[in-house]
Amino acid sequence: MRAMFGLDNTPHPISWALAFGDIMHKACGAWAKGKDWQEAFEKRYEQYARRNVPSQRLWNGEFQGQQDGVVLRAMGLSLMKEYISTIKGKPLADSIELQLSRDLGDGIILTGKVDCIWTGGTIVDWKAVSSPKYLSKIQALIYAILSGGPSPFEFHAFIKGRQPYCDQVLIEETMKQENLDRVIEHFIKPIARQIQAGIFPAMPGEYLCSEEYCGYWDACEGRLM
């Protein structure tokens, strides 16, 4: 994550749209640990501001206009205050940014980091998106797999836009073992086998398959085919 966002002196193109999510994660993590979330927010924001992160123009029907640091800073502070004032429950102690792993067999070990575990054992993922349609059920299912089995899962989402708001979105599919098994066999394992074989196909048309977001763009031969 630090390398992706250029915070370890590794050059990498970035936009405020991506930086915003990282800033909100830092603020949420600080709040969940009982620390000064606003200080964490401002410190992370300033790291990006000093790098002269370029603005990004969006025309997706959800947010038409210029996304830049000043706009997103004000939006983020407002959303954090709303989130903290309306949120129900609280993170469990020692459950913030948990690094987990699970052996899936066939030489495949799944690893990942869960944002936090909430009251009642619910997995929570903080997400900053321009629309709820970008909340991935696959991601929720993978986190449930990492946690060891069927688990309640919620996205705590910060929805950007002309009328930004916070929302808690329950993903019910993570409660059924057959859903987790299906993701393991038909999604995770096929991708893992490609990685083991050294196959990294380009994905033309995907927004991450671009010079702006992919740190391997210059070395990728597949995009030229």
VENURSUL-V825252 format. One record per backbone hydrogen bond with DSSP energy under -1.0 kcal/mol. NH is the residue of the N-H (numbers start at 1). CO is the residue of the C=O. If there is no record, write none. Layout:
nh = {NH,NH}
co = {CO,CO}
//
This chain:
nh = {5,6,7,16,19,20,22,23,24,25,26,27,28,29,30,31,32,33,34,35,37,40,41,42,43,44,45,46,47,48,49,50,52,53,56,58,65,67,72,73,74,75,76,77,78,79,80,81,82,83,84,85,86,87,92,95,97,98,100,102,104,108,110,112,114,116,118,119,121,123,124,125,127,129,134,135,140,141,142,143,144,145,146,147,148,149,151,154,155,156,157,158,159,160,165,167,169,171,174,175,176,180,181,182,183,184,185,186,187,188,189,191,192,193,194,195,196,197,198,199,206,209,210,214,217,224,225}
co = {1,3,2,54,15,16,18,19,20,21,22,23,24,25,26,27,28,29,31,30,35,36,37,38,39,40,41,42,43,44,45,46,49,48,67,65,58,56,68,69,70,71,72,73,74,75,76,77,78,79,80,81,82,83,117,92,115,114,112,110,108,105,102,100,98,124,122,90,118,152,116,154,156,158,131,132,136,137,138,139,140,141,142,143,145,144,174,123,169,125,167,127,165,129,159,157,155,153,171,172,173,176,177,178,179,180,181,182,183,183,184,187,188,189,190,191,192,193,195,194,203,206,208,210,214,221,222}
//
